[in-house]
Amino acid sequence: MTKETSYLSKNDTIGALIDHPAFRGFGHLLLPWNDRMDLDLPLSKIARLLPYHSHVDVDTVVQALNGMIDSSNAGATIFYDIYSEQSKARDPEKRQTVFFCFPARAGSPYAVIAPGGGFAYVGSVHEGFPYAMKIAEHGYHAFVLRYRLGNRKASEDMAAAIDFIEEHADELDADKQNYSLWGSSAGARVIANISANGAKAYGGKSSVRPRAVVMAYTGHASYSENDAPTFSIVGDNDYIADPEVMHRRAQKMSGLGIPVVFKLIAGLGHG
């Protein structure tokens, strides 16, 4: 199969995505829900699977998926299990916990991305893969985490993902001492937890702290003097994340001497 014939289009169905040779065996984990799979739904209507999100751009979604297909066609590994078989046997939910890799320059720093979804689903197609595609274009390895639902569990999965990347840094060609965390909505809460408290607070082994945090539209208000330099962004029409909460948090962090940038975008809603 050539690249020209392997691409997905927005007229292809969810079933075609799941069964695509580049994603065979894990295609269902690309999707937001564990239990909602209308195999006949065209990708042009994928926003139906993202009820907490707005501004879902189908062309961008499909472009990112096709970028993953390109990587697979080039021989790159784009899918990694985080947990051992023994760990997954003890907690079957961990079978849903994986990350997707967007490789970049050998030896470069890396980014780990936690998409949002209100801890009801994981919106990787909207807030994960498109981010990772752009980050990788700038030369940084990008990993999109599909976590278990729930703030604590998701934070534990993020800590486990960081451990995995550190332990396999040579295989992944990543600089294990230099990474950033990116998250949106519920995912932003996850990365804020790691930034403030460290991976060890969530069962991880790593003592390496993120060099930067990029977080979009979240109501997360807590912070600590240990937080990494942070960029936060929200739309002024956000009906879930209060922009003023984010602004106050940024001001308080700045008061502790943490480098912070806060950006408010006119006219945008949540997601």
NORNORFEN-V506217 format. One record per pair of residues at least 24 apart in sequence whose C-alpha atoms are under 6 Angstrom apart, sorted by the first residue. I is the first residue (numbers start at 1). J is the second residue. D is the distance in Angstrom with one decimal. If there is no record, write none. Layout:
I	J	D
I	J	D
This chain:
7	66	5.7
10	43	4.7
10	44	4.7
11	42	5.5
12	42	5.4
12	43	6.0
13	40	5.4
13	41	5.3
13	42	4.0
13	43	5.6
14	39	4.9
14	41	5.7
15	39	4.3
22	69	5.7
22	72	5.9
32	121	5.1
32	122	4.6
32	123	5.0
33	121	5.2
53	270	5.9
53	271	4.5
54	270	6.0
54	271	5.1
61	125	5.8
64	129	5.7
64	130	5.2
97	146	5.3
97	147	4.9
98	146	5.4
99	144	5.2
99	145	4.4
99	146	5.8
100	143	5.4
100	144	5.1
101	142	6.0
101	143	4.7
102	141	5.9
102	142	5.0
103	141	4.8
104	136	5.3
104	139	5.2
104	140	5.5
104	141	4.8
105	139	5.5
106	173	4.9
107	173	5.0
107	174	4.8
107	175	5.2
108	140	5.7
108	174	5.4
108	175	5.4
109	140	5.6
109	174	5.9
109	175	4.8
109	178	5.1
109	179	5.5
110	140	5.3
110	141	4.4
110	142	5.6
110	179	4.8
111	142	4.7
111	179	5.4
111	180	4.7
111	181	5.6
112	142	5.9
112	143	4.8
112	144	6.0
112	181	5.1
113	144	4.8
113	145	6.0
113	182	4.6
113	183	5.6
114	145	5.5
114	183	4.6
114	187	4.5
115	183	5.6
115	184	5.5
115	187	4.9
116	184	5.1
116	185	4.9
116	186	4.6
116	187	4.6
118	186	5.2
119	149	4.9
119	150	5.3
155	190	5.2
156	202	4.8
159	199	4.8
159	204	4.9
160	204	5.7
163	206	5.8
179	210	5.4
179	211	5.9
180	210	5.2
180	211	5.6
180	212	4.8
180	213	5.7
181	213	4.9
182	213	5.9
182	214	4.7
182	215	5.7
183	215	5.0
184	215	5.7
184	216	4.5
185	217	5.2
185	218	4.5
188	215	5.2
189	220	5.8
195	227	5.0
195	228	5.9
196	223	6.0
196	224	5.3
196	226	5.4
196	227	4.6
217	241	5.5
221	249	5.8
229	258	5.8
229	259	4.8
229	260	5.8
230	260	4.9
231	260	5.8
231	261	4.8
232	262	4.9
233	262	5.9
233	263	4.7
233	264	5.9
234	264	5.3
235	264	5.6
235	265	4.5
235	266	5.9
235	268	4.4
235	269	5.5
236	266	5.4
237	267	5.7
237	268	5.3
237	269	4.6
238	269	4.1
238	270	4.7
